[in-house]
Amino acid sequence: MGTKKKLISIVSPAYNEEKNIVPMVGEVVDVMKSLAKKYDYEYILVDDGSCDGTWEKILAEAKKNKKIRGISLSRNFGQQLAITAGLDMVKGDVVIYCDSDLQHPPSLFPKLIEKWEKGAKVVHTTRIETEDKRILKAIFSRLFYILANMLSNTPIKSGMADFKLLDKEIYTKLNAMRERSRFLRGMVPWLGFRSETVTYKVGKRNAGTPWYNLRRNITFAKDGILAISTKPLVLIGYLGLTLTITSFLGMLACFVIMIVKSDFRYISPVLLLVIFNTFLFGIVLSCLGVVALYISYLHQEIIKRPLYLVAKKVNVKK
């Protein structure tokens, strides 16, 4: 009797990817056919509340191939929760999750699987360059990773993408983490375990418009930092203490100068007080804003709503 094949699960979120579903499925199927001697596969596509014909394309592909599975969320929940919905459905010995616009090339799957077979529990991917390079996006991404690594105890490599391989042991533990404001690029490294990294070149987007824009990138960055670090709260405390001491010393220095010079008009106490008060009020309001973000984050976790809602399924029994 032959040895039972290991099952490779693949998950891709899709938002308004009507023109990308067919070529993406075609590439995934071709790659997995080349590995058919050792592995079986399932490919789960998650329609994240698309407004175009994405779900209809997924349905059509699923009818042609029972290994293609699909779920449609009741509305747009965002990429991180769409990936989570897919991870909740998988049954494989290992899962690979990637975007559905072909910028995360399926041709890289064999390299990821090879690293896993050699003992890696997690295989990350990092971008080395891109054919669709945007200067503003590159600057924003670089600044985000610098800030995230300054504030977090869990290092996150620059260029790391939501394109990873996770062993069943890892994705089972990841699925048990049910926080709403999910930042998978921070959550997976936090789990630890042996990991490897594979580099790849990002190609041009096959078709359509990227879901992430400047506003969504800022929201993603904010959620990511709040999810992986509480250091901003600690820094606020140190900042408040530093400003209090500095303000006191500054005012004391003004009084000393006025006494030494014997001229109370030499430095205007009123002007200095106004400057200090304005500065301190600005700092207080900024600190309250950061605290408010954490309170909002905690509120979302405490109300315990479902992370996502599934409206439709195809070839999915779970």
N, C-alpha and C positions, 0 to 999 in steps of 0.2 A: 504493500500500500504506500502511496506517495505521502509525503509530509504535507500537512495542511498549510496552505498559503497564509502569510500574515496579511492583515487588512490595513490598508492605508486609507485614512479618512482625509478628505480635502474640503476646506470650508472657504467660501468666498462671499463677502457681502456685496450687494449690488443695489445702487441707487441711480435710477435713470440710465441704465446701461443697456438699453434695447439693442444698440448696434454692436455691443461687445460680447454678448452672451454666446452667440453661435461660434465666433472664432476662438473665444476663451475655452469653451467646452471642447472644441475640436483639438486644440493644443493639449489640453489636459488628457483627453482620451488617447491621443497619439503617444504621449509620454508614458502613460500607464500601460499601454499595449506593449511598449518596449521592455517593460518590467514584469510582464505577465507570467513569466516562468516561476518567479518567486513570490509575487504579490498580487493580491486582489485589491480592489479599491471601491470606495463610494465617494461621490462628489456632491456636497451639499451647497446649494446656492441659496442665499438669503436675500429675498427682495425686501429692501428696507423702505417700504412705503413709497415706491416709485410712482411717478405721475405719467409715465409713458407705457410702452408695451413690454417692459422688462419681464413681468410675470408671464405673459403669453409666450414669450420666447423660452422661458424656463419650462413651462408646461410642454411645449413642443419638443424640446430636447429630452425631457423626462419620459415622454411617450415613446421616443425612439430607443432609449437606453435606460433600463430599470436601475442602473447604477447611478444615474443622475437623479438626485433628490432635490426637492425644493420646498421652502417655506416662505410664506408671505406675511410680513408683519402688518399689524392693523394701521400703522402710520409710520412716519419716519422717526426712528429712535436714535439714529446716529450710528456711525461705523463701529464704535466699540461695543455697543449693545447688540448690533447685528452679528458681529463675530461671536459674541457670547451666546446668542441664540443658536448659531450653528454648532458651537462647541458642546452645547447641551444635548445636541441630537446625535453626535458621533458615536460609533461603536468600535472604532479601529484600535489596533495595537499602537498606533501612532497617528497624530493629526498634523496636517500642514495647513496653515491658514494664510491667505494672500488676497490681494485685490482682484477684481474681475475685469480690469481694463487692460491687461497684458503688460502693465509696467512692472509687475512682479512676474518674471518669466517662468512658466511651468517647466521649461527646459532645465531649470536648476534643481528640480525635485530629486533626480538621482543623486546629486552631490549631498543634499540634505539627508537623504535616506542612508547613504554610505557612512556619513558621520555618526548617525544613530546606530547603525549596525556595529560600529566600532566602540560603542559604549556611551556616547553622549546622550544625556536625557533631554537636553534642549539644544537646538541648533538655531542660532540667530542669523540674520542676514544684515549686511550693511552695504549701503550704496557707495560706490567708488567714484562714479560720475553719472551724469544724466544727459540724454540727448534733448531733453525738454527743459533746459535749465532756465530758471527765473532768478534774477539777481536778488530781488526783494525777498522771495521765498527762502533762498539760500541764507541770506543774512538773518532773517527771522528765526530759521531753524537753528543756526549756529548759536545765536543769543539764547534761545530757549534751552539748549543742551548745557550751555555754560551755567545758566542760572539754576537749572534743575540739579546739576551735579554739585553746585555750591550749597544748595539747601537740603539735599537728600543724602542719607547714609547709604543708599543703594546706587552704585555707579550705573549710569546709562550712557552707552557709547553713542557718540555723534554719528548720524547717518543711519542709525538703527531704525528699521521699519516694522510695520505690522505684517511681517512675512517671516514666519517661524515654523519650525517643526517641534512638536512636543510629544514626548513619550506618554503612554496612557497613564502612568503614575503621576506625571506632572499635570496633564490636563484635568485629571480627576480632582487633584488638589486645587487647581485654579478654579474649576467649576464650583467648588465649595465656598469660594470667596464671593459673596453676593453683594458687595457694595455697589451702589448705583453709579456714582461718578467714577467710572472705570478708566484706568490708564494702563492698558495691557503692556506697554513698553516698560513700565515701572513694576507692575505686578509680577511678571514672569521672572525678571532678574531677582526680585525679592524672595522668590521661592528657593533660590539657590540651586543645588544639584550641579552635576558636571555638565558643562556647556561648551559648545564649539561655535565658531563663527565662519560663515561663508560670505565672500564679497561678490557683488554682481553689478552689472551696468544697467541702469534704468533706461529703457527705451522710451520712445514717444508714445503717448497715449493713443490707443488704437482709434477711438472715436468718442464723440461726446465731450462734455465739459466736466472738469473735476468738481467733486462735491465740496471739497474744502476751498474756501475763499479766506480773505483776510480776517473777517469777523469770526468765522468758524475756527480758524487757526488760533486766534487769540483765546476763544472759549476753550478749545482743546488744551492749550498751554496752561490756562488757569486751572482747569480741572486736574490736569496732570500734576501740577505742583502741589495743589491742595491734597491730592490723593497720596502723594509719596512723602510729604514732609510737614512737620509742625514747627520747623525752625523759624519761619516768619514770626510766629507768636513769641518765641524766645527773643528774637532780635528786637521786637518791639519793646520788650521790657528793658533790654540793654540800652536801646536808643533813648527811651524816656529818662532813664537814670543818667545817661551821658548828657542829655540836653539840660536836665535840671542842674547838674553840677556846673556845666559850662555857663549857663545863664547866671547862676549865683556868682561864679568867679568873675564873669564879665561885668556884672553890676558892681561888684566889690571893687574891681579895678577902676571903674569910672569914678567912684566916690574917692578912692585914694588919689587919683590924678587931680580931681577938683580940689582936694584938701592941700595937696603938695603945691599946686599952682596958685592956690589962694584966689581962684577966680571961678566962681560957679557958672560963668558963661562959657568957660573953655569947652566943656562938653555938655550938651543939652540932655538932662536926665529924661525929659519927656520923650524926646526923639528916640533915645535908646530903649526906653520902655515900650514904646509903640512897635519898634522893630522886633524886639524880643517877643512881645505878645503875639504879633502877627505870625512870626516864625513858628512859635510854639503851638498856636492854634492850628496852623497848617499841618504840623506833625501829628497833633492829636486827632484831627479829622482823618488823616491818612491811615493812622493806626486803627481807628475805629472802622474804617473801610475794610482793612484786612481782617479784623475780628469778625465783621459782618459776613465776609465771605465764608469763614469757617463755620459760623452759626448756620448760614444757609446750607452749607455742605452737610452739617450734622442733621439739619431738619430733613433733608432728602433721604438720609439713611434711616432716620427714626420712624418715618411714616410707613415704611415697609410696603410700598406698592410693588407690584410685579416689575421686574426689570424691562420686560417687553411683553407684547401680546401677539400671538400668532392668529392670523385670520384664515389662512389657507395652507394646505399641505399637498404635496404630491410625492408618491413613493416613500412616504415616511409613516412608520407605524407607531413610533414612540410618542 
